Amino acid sequence: MNELQERKAAEAKAEYRPKLSYYHANARGSGSAVRFELHPAHGDVEGSIFATFAAQKTVGSCDAGVRTFPTFDWQNRVTVCLRIEDLAQMLEVFRGCRENIADGKGLFHRSEKANTIIRLEHRIDPVPGFMLDVSRKAFDGALSRVAFSFSMSEALGFAQSVEGALHYVAFGIPKTYPRATRPDSAERETPEAFPEDPF
């Protein structure tokens, strides 16, 4: 591998963005999966967490000792951008302050191509947990809907992850500068500039 190839490989590795993923497949083929990706704020760009939903595509099997895993329809995925206000409302539900978002109406997102409603509600039956549901209607009439059910332990882990990520969504990843090279270092007053304490 030459120097150029090494540099490109390093750049590709640096650009990799980890994702928090949950997969729930079932024998009926009605399961779903969801992936969360953190995009810290930078420059004039607001931070967010992208949530991508996919319905289950195939059912897994185990024939003659050969295991086939279920697959999910990522080609027809539904992706939503969750900003800090959206995430805060979701945390209200996860923390038990509300049973659902906006009295069940959900979060309304409008884009150039579609209207999307994101709902999150606490459920008791048939299994305690939280249901996250996304419904998108394109202006051409196409409707996409995927729901994902968090178990209580998954909800706790996800809520803690979101709480930890809010700092980066709001303020990005802080940069540190050596004291002498900080952009505003020349404008700061040094301790010697203050008069001595007369007392």
N, C-alpha and C positions, 0 to 999 in steps of 0.2 A: 504494500500500500504506500503510495507516494504522499508527499506532504499535503497536496491539495485534497486528496481523498480523505486523509486523516482529519483535516480541518473541517471538511463537509460533514464527516461522520460525527465530529464533536459538536458542530452546530445543530445537527439533527437531534442529537441526544439532549442538548441544552434546551431545545424547543419542545421536548416532550412534556406534556402536561398530564400529571397523574389524575385518575378519575376514581371516584367512589361509586362502585357498582353494586346493585342488588338484582338477583335473578330468582324469580319464582315461577317455576314450570310446574305443570300438573298433568295428570293422565288424560284429562279431557281436552287439553290443548288450548285452554282458556287463560293460561298464565300470562305474565308480563315481566318486563325488566326495565330498570331505570338506571341511568348514569348521571352523576353530578360532577361538574367540572368548574373549578374556581378560576375566575378571571379577576385578578387584583386590579384596583384602580391604578391608572398611570396617566401622567400628563393631565389633559382635560377630559379623559375618558372615565366614566363612572365604572366602578367595579360591579361584579355580578357573579351569580352562580348559574350556569346553564344546566338545565335538566332535560335529558333526552329519554323519551319513552318508546318502548317497542313491544308490540303484542307477540305472544308466543306463535311460532310458525309451525314447528313440527313437534311431535311427541317422541320422547326418548324410548329406547328399547334395549333389551338384552337377549339376543338370540345366539344360541350355541356358544355362550361365553364371550361373545363380542358385544361390547356396550356401545350404543349410539346415544349421544347426548342430545337433548332437545335443542332446538334453535329458535332464534327470535328474529322478527322481521325488521331489522335495522334499516333496510332500504326504504321502508315506508314509515320511518320514525317520526315522532312529533317532538320538536325541541322548543323549549320556552326559556326566556331569559328572566331570571329572578333577581330583581334589584333589592336594595337594602330595605325598602318599605315592604316589599313582598315577603322577604325573609323574616322580618320582624313580626308580621301577621301570622306567619306559619309557626314561629316560636311561641306565640300566644296560645296556639292550639296544643302544641307539644307540651307546654308547661302546665296545661290545665286551666288557663285563664278563660278560655272560650272552648266551646264544643266544636265549632267550625269557623271558617273564615267568612266575615261579613254576613252573619246570620244565614249561612248556607248559599249565599249568592256567589261567593268565590271572588277571585281576582280576575278583572277583565283587562285583557291586553288586545290592542288593535294594531295591526301592521298594515303594510301596503297591500298584502295579498289575502289576509284572513283576520277573523276575530277569534280570540282564544279565551276560554274560561278555565281557571285552575281552582279546583276545590280541594280542601283538606278538612277532614272531619274525624273526630274521635268516635270509635265504634266499640260496642260491647258484644253484640251478637253477629255472627255465630262464634267469633273468636275475638277477644280483646285486642285492640290495635288501632291503627290510623289508616284511613283510606285517602290516598292522593290520586286525584282524577283530573285528567286534562282533556278538554273537548275543543276541537278547532274546526271552524267552518270557513272554508275558503270562499272568496267572493264569486267563484265559478260554481258554487253549490256543493262542492265535495266536503264531506264530513268525516273527521277522524276523531276517534275517542279511545283512550287507553287509561286504565285504572291500575294502580299499584297499591297493594296492602302491606303496610309495615307491621311487623310484630311489635310487641312492647319493647323488647330488647333492641330491635333494629331502630325503632323510633328514638330510643334514648341515645344510641350511638350517633344517629344522624343529627339529632338536635344539638348534641354536644359539639359535633363537627361544624355545624352552622354557626353556633355561638363563637367558636374559635376563629372562624373565617370572617366574621363581621368586621374585624379590625382591618383586614386586607381589602374587603369590599369597599369600606369607607375611605381608607387612607392609603391603600397600596402597600408596597413593600418599601420600608424606609431605607434611604441610602445614608451611609455614614461618610463624613468627610474628615480628614485630619484637621485639627483645630486651625492650623495656619492657612489652610487652603479653602476653608468654608466660604461660600459666596458672600456672606455678610460679615466676615471677620473684620474687615477694615472699618466698618461702620460701628462696631461694638465699642463700648467704652471699657477701658481696662480698669481694674480695681484702683490703680494709682490716680485715676482721674477724679475719684471721689475725695472730698475733703476729709481730713482726719476727724475722728469722733472727739468733739470738744470735752466730753465727760470722762 
